[in-house]
Amino acid sequence: MATISYTKGPAKISRDDTQRRIVVGVNVRNRDLQSVVDDIQEIIRTQIEIPEGYRVDYGGQFENLQQARNRLLIAVPIALILIFVLLYFAFSSTRDAMMIYSAIPLSAIGGVLLLWVRDMPFSISAGVGFIALFGIAVLNGIVLIEHFKSMESKYTDIKQLVLIGAKERLRPVLLTASAAALGFLPMAVSGSAGAEVQRPLATVVIGGLISATVLTLVVLPVLYVLFKGGVKISVSGAKKAGLSLLILLSLSAVTMAQEQQEELTLTLDEAVNMALEQNLNLQAAGKGLEAATVNTGAGWDISKMQVFYSRDENDIAENGYANNKWGLLQSFAFPSLYTAQKNVLEDQVAMQENQLAIQQRSLRGEVSKAYVTAVHWDEVKNHYAKLDSLYRVFANAADRRFELGETNYLEKLTASGKQREIGLKLTEAGQNFQVALEGLKILLNWEGDLKVVNSGIHLEMAELDVESHPGVNYYQSALMQADHQVQVEKRKLLPDLTLEYARGTNVYSGSKIYPSYMGGITVPLFLVHRSPR
């Protein structure tokens, strides 16, 4: 009946969304996590052939890194905007706020430099350190600018004001920066648990404060002389400029947030119209029609005119010298051939128009089918989501009743099994919905998020008009093109026309100009090779 034996196999089989999962864990040392994952992805892409049905996902700390990085993309611009807003409200001057705001890029130089010196990669904790650094770095500028403004009534020479003010505020500026830097020093040299998070943050703050302090004492006085030594700006003008800058910064932040959360909601009619405008295959068919339309002018394909020079010693002029002849020679096909060629090209345009109409009708059907399919699986998913919540409550109640002894184990298993069955169907419906939605996005040539709505769906059977159907018209145009092509080959057997005009003369005395004209026809004598055409 059976054979029992010991074999090697997995000690544990894990599943995720009803699919088997194998976890390979890696501990990263002395390298940043992003570069390690990049190397792994490159090796898998170039050296490993993944069987069909398998995929590789990257989770753990790398997944947390991606999520934290996306949050920083929103947090950092907001922090920078808030710092500028507070500076503007504190000084009521866009000019003063911008001068103090210059400490932020100066501080970033030191933070990046010290990370490089300590051979530390940029991490999320380092990014948080930059946010903290930007807030601390402006303190030196506030101390210096506020003192300069308090001295404006005492000094008329702006350069003397800056020199004396910078000397008086040297100790407070150094004390402000050193107090904050020394507070982060224990974190920068820490080796205990959690040091891998503390060290990058403290390193960024200390390095940034050093560069911001040194450069602020040099750059900020220079900026103050440049701004204050020139034209004075009225308070109302400064307020207007500040408000304009705040509006621009706010709009940029809103735009960035919208780009992060962009989602397009379409009805069926909107989806069809969008597909007709953006579908790549339809655009290619439109370009083909444009090319065929432009090419109709090639029906009148006349050969190039020949310009020639000849000298015939037998052609003697009245003065006893041979003539030099210059002339023009032009050949033409029989005129009816050009008409037949133009008809062939016009038939090609008609075929392209009908082909475009066929693709438009086909695209409408495909988009409608994909849209209705997506709506169907969305409704099924919502239905199973409600059932899953109900059966989850029912399974919990059955477990509780079994614990209290009010029911047997069979009822408990039945409730749990039904709940898992509904859960599997919910997962299947969700996957089918995503497949249908991705197919719809391909037809629409849309890469962002897409939402379908169960409204405005009216599917009606269109009446079939055979006479005006583009498929019938396409083949009728193809038949006409074949007939015209036969006419082209027949008319190629007609004679070609040749016209020549020349003038002969020489450079000796007594010479005259002797014009000459020539007309002829070219008749094919050997028709054997043309008869199969």
KAVEN-V543884 format. One record per residue. RES is the residue in one small letter. PSI is psi in whole degrees, 0 to 359 (none if undefined). NEAR is the number of other C-alpha atoms within 12 Angstrom. D_CENTER is the distance of its C-alpha to the mean C-alpha in Angstrom with 2 decimals. Layout:
res->[RES:RES]
psi->[PSI:PSI]
near->[NEAR:NEAR]
d_center->[D_CENTER:D_CENTER]
This chain:
res->[m:a:t:i:s:y:t:k:g:p:a:k:i:s:r:d:d:t:q:r:r:i:v:v:g:v:n:v:r:n:r:d:l:q:s:v:v:d:d:i:q:e:i:i:r:t:q:i:e:i:p:e:g:y:r:v:d:y:g:g:q:f:e:n:l:q:q:a:r:n:r:l:l:i:a:v:p:i:a:l:i:l:i:f:v:l:l:y:f:a:f:s:s:t:r:d:a:m:m:i:y:s:a:i:p:l:s:a:i:g:g:v:l:l:l:w:v:r:d:m:p:f:s:i:s:a:g:v:g:f:i:a:l:f:g:i:a:v:l:n:g:i:v:l:i:e:h:f:k:s:m:e:s:k:y:t:d:i:k:q:l:v:l:i:g:a:k:e:r:l:r:p:v:l:l:t:a:s:a:a:a:l:g:f:l:p:m:a:v:s:g:s:a:g:a:e:v:q:r:p:l:a:t:v:v:i:g:g:l:i:s:a:t:v:l:t:l:v:v:l:p:v:l:y:v:l:f:k:g:g:v:k:i:s:v:s:g:a:k:k:a:g:l:s:l:l:i:l:l:s:l:s:a:v:t:m:a:q:e:q:q:e:e:l:t:l:t:l:d:e:a:v:n:m:a:l:e:q:n:l:n:l:q:a:a:g:k:g:l:e:a:a:t:v:n:t:g:a:g:w:d:i:s:k:m:q:v:f:y:s:r:d:e:n:d:i:a:e:n:g:y:a:n:n:k:w:g:l:l:q:s:f:a:f:p:s:l:y:t:a:q:k:n:v:l:e:d:q:v:a:m:q:e:n:q:l:a:i:q:q:r:s:l:r:g:e:v:s:k:a:y:v:t:a:v:h:w:d:e:v:k:n:h:y:a:k:l:d:s:l:y:r:v:f:a:n:a:a:d:r:r:f:e:l:g:e:t:n:y:l:e:k:l:t:a:s:g:k:q:r:e:i:g:l:k:l:t:e:a:g:q:n:f:q:v:a:l:e:g:l:k:i:l:l:n:w:e:g:d:l:k:v:v:n:s:g:i:h:l:e:m:a:e:l:d:v:e:s:h:p:g:v:n:y:y:q:s:a:l:m:q:a:d:h:q:v:q:v:e:k:r:k:l:l:p:d:l:t:l:e:y:a:r:g:t:n:v:y:s:g:s:k:i:y:p:s:y:m:g:g:i:t:v:p:l:f:l:v:h:r:s:p:r]
psi->[322:158:126:127:165:127:165:134:175:137:335:134:114:149:149:115:47:10:142:145:132:125:127:112:141:131:125:130:137:21:159:151:323:316:326:315:323:318:319:315:321:318:316:322:324:333:346:129:109:126:161:136:350:153:161:124:149:119:208:222:331:319:319:324:316:317:317:324:320:324:323:328:337:322:319:310:322:318:318:320:317:321:315:321:314:320:320:316:331:322:349:35:125:325:311:322:320:324:315:326:339:344:339:306:330:323:326:329:311:322:315:320:317:326:319:321:320:4:48:135:160:126:179:321:325:322:319:323:323:321:315:321:319:322:324:326:331:349:319:317:322:315:316:313:321:321:320:318:326:341:358:330:346:338:140:333:117:326:319:323:316:318:314:318:318:323:321:329:11:314:314:322:314:322:320:315:317:326:315:320:318:331:331:353:316:324:325:330:11:146:10:187:134:4:332:342:323:319:311:321:311:324:317:316:315:311:319:322:324:309:321:321:311:312:329:319:342:312:317:316:323:315:322:320:318:317:315:335:347:222:135:139:133:158:319:319:320:319:318:316:320:316:322:318:321:319:317:317:320:317:321:322:318:319:319:318:323:323:327:332:32:130:136:125:126:142:176:314:320:322:319:315:321:320:320:335:327:352:132:319:322:322:322:320:323:320:324:322:318:317:319:323:316:328:353:334:346:357:325:70:89:138:164:147:139:126:125:161:137:157:121:119:343:345:89:129:179:334:3:8:153:148:147:129:130:140:175:139:125:132:144:145:169:134:326:339:320:322:317:320:320:323:321:316:324:324:325:322:316:320:319:321:315:324:320:318:321:315:325:316:318:320:320:316:317:318:317:317:314:321:312:322:316:318:319:310:333:318:318:319:316:322:311:332:318:315:321:319:320:313:333:318:319:319:320:321:320:320:317:317:324:322:326:355:18:350:172:176:331:319:322:315:321:315:317:318:320:321:318:325:316:323:319:319:325:317:318:317:321:319:318:324:317:321:314:321:320:321:321:320:325:317:325:352:51:133:347:190:148:140:131:151:144:64:150:23:109:101:118:146:118:145:135:114:103:323:326:8:134:334:318:317:327:312:330:319:326:320:318:322:322:319:316:329:323:319:323:315:324:319:346:343:348:158:146:152:142:131:140:139:132:160:129:142:176:175:5:165:146:9:152:168:127:99:151:149:146:136:142:172:150:118:128:125:328:105:6:317:346:341:323:332:none]
near->[3:4:5:6:6:6:7:6:7:10:8:10:13:13:11:13:17:17:15:15:17:18:16:12:11:15:14:16:12:13:18:23:28:23:18:21:26:16:16:20:18:13:14:16:14:11:11:13:13:13:8:7:9:12:17:20:17:23:17:18:21:25:16:17:23:20:16:21:22:20:20:25:23:25:23:27:25:25:25:31:31:23:33:36:29:25:31:30:19:17:25:24:32:32:32:39:39:33:35:44:37:37:41:40:29:35:41:37:30:31:41:34:25:30:30:17:15:20:16:28:31:32:33:34:28:35:34:31:38:41:36:34:45:41:36:36:47:41:36:46:48:34:31:41:40:25:28:32:22:15:24:23:12:16:17:13:16:26:23:20:30:37:25:21:31:32:20:19:29:26:19:23:34:30:19:27:36:28:21:28:32:22:18:28:23:19:26:31:22:19:13:13:10:15:18:28:27:28:36:39:40:39:48:49:49:44:41:44:51:38:34:43:44:27:29:40:36:24:26:38:37:23:30:37:25:19:22:26:20:11:10:14:18:14:16:14:16:23:22:19:22:28:21:17:23:27:16:15:23:22:17:18:24:19:16:21:21:15:17:16:15:17:16:21:21:29:25:33:25:24:39:32:21:28:35:31:22:23:29:22:24:30:22:20:25:27:18:23:27:19:20:25:24:17:22:25:20:21:27:22:20:20:17:12:16:17:16:18:18:20:21:17:14:12:19:20:25:18:17:18:22:23:29:28:27:25:25:24:24:25:24:27:31:26:22:24:30:30:25:32:35:29:31:35:33:30:33:35:32:32:32:32:30:29:30:29:26:26:28:32:23:23:32:30:26:27:37:34:24:32:46:32:29:34:34:27:31:30:22:25:27:22:21:27:25:19:24:28:20:21:26:24:18:24:27:21:21:28:25:19:19:20:14:13:13:14:18:17:18:14:22:26:19:20:29:26:20:24:29:25:21:28:28:23:26:29:27:23:28:27:21:24:30:27:21:30:35:26:25:39:33:26:35:37:25:26:17:20:21:29:27:35:25:21:17:17:22:14:15:8:7:10:9:11:11:11:13:16:19:26:27:21:25:28:24:21:27:26:19:24:26:23:19:27:27:23:24:29:24:22:24:28:25:24:21:25:22:24:22:24:23:27:24:29:31:27:17:16:12:13:19:21:20:22:18:18:18:18:18:17:18:18:16:16:11:9:15:10:11:17:13:9:16]
d_center->[61.85:59.45:59.07:58.14:56.77:54.71:51.36:48.41:45.45:42.90:44.66:42.05:39.51:36.64:34.45:31.22:30.45:33.31:31.85:33.59:32.15:33.16:32.41:32.42:32.91:32.41:33.77:32.05:34.46:34.11:30.35:27.24:25.73:22.12:23.38:25.70:23.07:20.94:24.17:24.93:21.62:22.16:25.76:24.98:22.37:24.78:28.23:28.31:28.05:27.34:29.41:28.09:27.91:27.31:24.31:23.95:22.90:23.14:24.98:27.66:27.15:23.71:22.54:24.27:22.56:19.05:20.32:22.14:19.27:17.20:20.43:20.90:17.61:19.38:22.94:22.81:21.62:24.15:26.85:26.34:26.57:29.65:31.33:31.03:32.28:35.27:36.10:36.05:38.31:40.58:41.24:40.50:39.09:35.61:37.14:38.71:35.66:33.48:36.18:36.31:32.51:32.55:33.95:30.57:28.91:32.38:32.64:29.24:30.65:33.54:31.61:29.30:32.34:34.53:31.93:31.86:35.68:36.13:33.58:31.58:27.87:25.61:25.86:25.49:29.10:28.41:25.63:28.20:30.66:28.56:28.52:32.31:32.74:31.14:33.67:36.60:35.85:36.41:39.94:41.36:40.05:41.53:44.89:44.99:43.87:46.14:49.08:48.39:48.40:51.69:53.29:52.43:55.76:57.77:56.44:56.00:54.60:50.92:50.99:54.07:52.47:49.44:51.63:54.00:51.35:49.26:52.49:53.52:50.21:49.69:51.34:49.50:46.09:46.93:48.34:45.26:42.92:45.33:46.07:42.44:41.89:45.11:44.15:41.08:43.09:44.40:40.91:39.82:42.71:42.81:43.21:43.90:41.86:38.53:38.64:35.27:33.78:36.26:36.28:32.65:32.95:36.34:35.43:32.61:34.98:37.93:36.13:34.39:37.71:39.50:37.17:36.81:40.61:41.43:38.88:39.62:43.31:42.44:39.39:40.13:43.65:42.35:39.76:42.54:44.76:42.10:41.22:44.73:46.64:45.05:44.87:45.32:42.88:44.37:43.54:42.33:39.99:38.63:38.10:36.21:33.96:33.47:32.66:30.13:28.41:28.54:26.99:24.07:23.57:23.90:21.39:18.79:19.68:19.49:16.04:14.86:16.74:15.35:11.69:13.15:15.08:13.31:15.13:15.94:19.59:20.80:24.27:25.14:25.68:22.41:20.59:22.60:21.93:18.16:18.40:20.68:18.21:14.91:16.29:15.61:19.25:20.63:18.79:20.25:23.63:23.48:22.95:25.86:28.01:27.34:28.32:31.42:32.43:32.27:34.17:37.16:38.62:39.10:42.04:44.29:43.86:46.90:47.71:47.76:50.87:53.05:54.76:57.72:60.66:63.95:67.45:70.37:73.72:75.45:74.04:76.76:76.85:80.08:80.23:80.43:76.95:74.05:71.16:67.53:65.34:61.84:60.20:57.29:56.76:54.47:54.16:53.05:52.56:54.64:53.08:52.70:50.31:47.71:47.99:47.49:44.41:42.88:43.64:41.78:38.63:38.96:39.31:36.04:34.36:35.98:34.76:31.13:31.54:33.01:30.39:27.65:29.78:30.20:26.48:26.05:28.91:27.61:24.12:25.87:27.87:25.09:23.01:26.27:27.20:23.95:24.02:27.72:27.30:24.69:27.06:29.97:28.65:27.55:31.15:32.55:30.58:31.89:35.35:35.42:34.09:37.17:39.42:38.08:38.96:42.38:43.17:42.04:44.67:47.11:46.62:47.12:50.21:51.53:51.08:52.91:55.71:56.10:56.45:59.10:60.89:60.55:58.97:58.88:56.28:55.57:54.29:52.09:50.59:50.16:48.22:46.01:45.39:44.52:42.08:40.32:40.32:38.62:36.08:35.25:34.92:32.63:30.36:30.52:29.70:26.65:25.38:26.19:24.37:21.14:21.64:22.30:19.33:16.91:18.77:18.44:14.64:14.66:17.09:15.18:11.86:10.42:8.23:9.72:13.41:15.98:19.69:22.47:25.85:29.27:30.39:30.75:31.02:33.78:34.04:36.88:38.28:37.93:41.07:41.01:42.22:42.94:43.90:40.63:38.30:35.64:36.42:40.07:39.27:37.07:39.97:42.43:40.41:40.37:44.18:44.66:42.57:44.77:47.90:46.74:45.85:49.44:50.68:48.72:50.39:53.78:53.54:52.64:56.29:57.57:58.86:56.65:57.92:58.46:59.45:60.63:61.85:63.39:65.67:68.17:70.11:71.29:71.76:75.55:78.04:78.94:75.59:74.18:70.86:71.08:68.28:67.68:65.88:64.96:63.57:63.21:61.67:60.12:61.41:60.11:63.11:61.51:59.63:59.56:55.99:54.75:56.48:53.97:51.18]
